[in-house]
């Protein structure tokens, strides 16, 4: 008996939830003519397209695909109800420093979930730093809603500082946003074991 191809694909289907930070009335950080909500959406859409074009074995859902306001609860509830296997929230930093950093939840995880989440994060973190050449500000932990309330391994990425003129110039460059997105896509694929097309 041969198994229908769609059944095989469904069995190995990793559900990736991509959350472009902020949106709508919540602009996030803004400086140097940029708004965080716009950049995060651009990176998220690019990441989705790269994962779909370059890798297989997954489906992707985004918390938003346009400039809409969305609560933190709505983001994690959607991901959890969908049965996401991985949650990534994309952000741009502020505070006039420079570089890239990433976060996982700082609380108590079940079983070995913290080690797994940290391993996934480290793979993605290193890939983004390598792709972008960003200063590595480190792999960190924090009590952020999307990390705490996600049922799946969850990370939050902070991709440069919007209020640092040098970082902002890079964030205005579409080719650089593609590098950030490629780092996310390659890191996610490597961390979750997605086969290349």
N, C-alpha and C positions, 0 to 999 in steps of 0.2 A: 504494500500500500504506500503510495507517495503522499506526503503531506503537502497540501496546497501552499504555494509560495507565500501568500499573504499571512498564513498561520505562523510560518517560521519567522517572518519579520515582526509580527505582533509579539511573539514570545521574547524576542531580543530587543524590544523597543524601550529605550531609555527616555523618560520624560523630563525634559529640561525646561524649567520656568525662568524666563529672563525678565527682570524687573528694572525698567529705566526709572531711575529715581525722580521723585517730584512730578510736576506736570500740572497743567491748567492754572488755577489760581495760586498754586504753590510753585513758585519759580525756582526754589532752591537758592543757592548762592548766585550772585551776579556781580560782575566787575569787567572792566576792559571791553565793554560792548557785548558781553556774552551772558547768557543765562544758562544755569546748570541744567534745567529741564530740557532744553533743546539739544544740548550736547549728549546727555545721557540717552535720549531717544535715538539720536543719530547712531551712536555706538551700538546700542541694542539691536537696531534694525540691521546694521552691517554685520554684527555677530551672528544673528539669525540666518542671514543670507549666506554667509561663509560656511556655517555649519551645514546648511542644507545643500550647498553646492559641492562641498569638499568631503563630506563625511556621510555615513549612513548609520542605521541602527537606532534612530532617535526620532522623537517628535518634539516640537517646541511650542510653547505658549508664552505670550508676552502679557504682562500686567496692563500695558497700554501700547497702542500702535500709533497714537496721535496725541495731540496736546490736550489731554483731559485731566481733571482733578480726580485723584483716587486716594482713598484712605489707606493707611498702613494695614488695618484689619482686612480690608477688601483684597489687598495684594496677597497676604498670607492665606486667607481663607480660600481664595481661588486656587492657589497652588496646592494646598492641602486637599481640597475637594477633588481636584483633578488627579491626585495621586502622583504629584511630582516626585521624581527621584533625586533631583538636584535643583537648588534655588540660587540664583545669582542676582544681586542687586547692584546696579551700576551707578556710580556717583562721581562728582568732581569736587575736590576739596577746596577749602578756603582757610586763610590764616597766614598768607604771604610767605609760606615756606615753598618748597619745590619737591616734585617727585611723586612716586607711587607708593601706596600702602594698601593693605587688605585686612579684613576683619572676619573672625568667627565669633560665635557666642562665648561669653566668659562664664557661663553657668554650668550646672551639673547635667551631663549627658547620660543617657542609658547605655549600658554595656560598653562596647568599644567605639561608640559613635563619634566621640570626640577625636580619637586617633584617626578615624576614617575621614572625618570632616577636615581635620588639619592637613592630612595627606593630600586630599583633593585641592584644598586651598593652596598648599605649597607648590603643587605642580602648576596651577594656573598663575599664581603670583610670579614664579620664576619665568614663565613663558612671556608674560606681559612685560616684565622688566627687560627681558632679552630682546623682544620685538621693538620696544619703544626707545630703549636707552635711557629711560627715566632713572633718576636717582632712586635707589631702593630705600624706602623709609621703614621697611620692616613688615613682618607678619604679626598682626596684633589681635587682641580680643576686646570685646565690648558688649554691654547689655543693650543691644539695639533690637527694636521690635521684630524686624524681618528675620533676624538671626534666631531670636528666642522663640518666636511663634511658628517657625517653619517646621513641619514634621520631617522633612528630608534634610540631608546635609545642606547647609546654607552658608554662602560667603557674601561679603560686601566689598566692592572694589572702589578705591578712591584714585581717580586717574588724573593726576596733576592738580595744580592750584589755580583757580580761576582769577584770583587776585594777585598772582605773580605774573608780571608782564611777559617774562620769557616763556612760562608755561602757557599763558593765554595765547601768545602768538602761535604756538604749536597747535593749540586746540582750535584755532581758526583755520587750520590747514586740513583740508579733506584727506589728503594722503596720510597725514599723521593720525587722524581718526581711524583710517583704515588699518594702520599698524596696531593701534590699541585694540580694535575689533579682532584683528587676526590673532593677536596674543590671547584674547579671550577664547576665540574659537579653537585654536590649536591646544590651548591649555585644558579647556573643557573636554575636548576629544581625547587627549592623552590621559587625563585624570579618570574619565569614565569609560575608557576602552572602546571608543567608537572607531570602527574601521574606516580607513580612507576610501573614497570612491575611486 
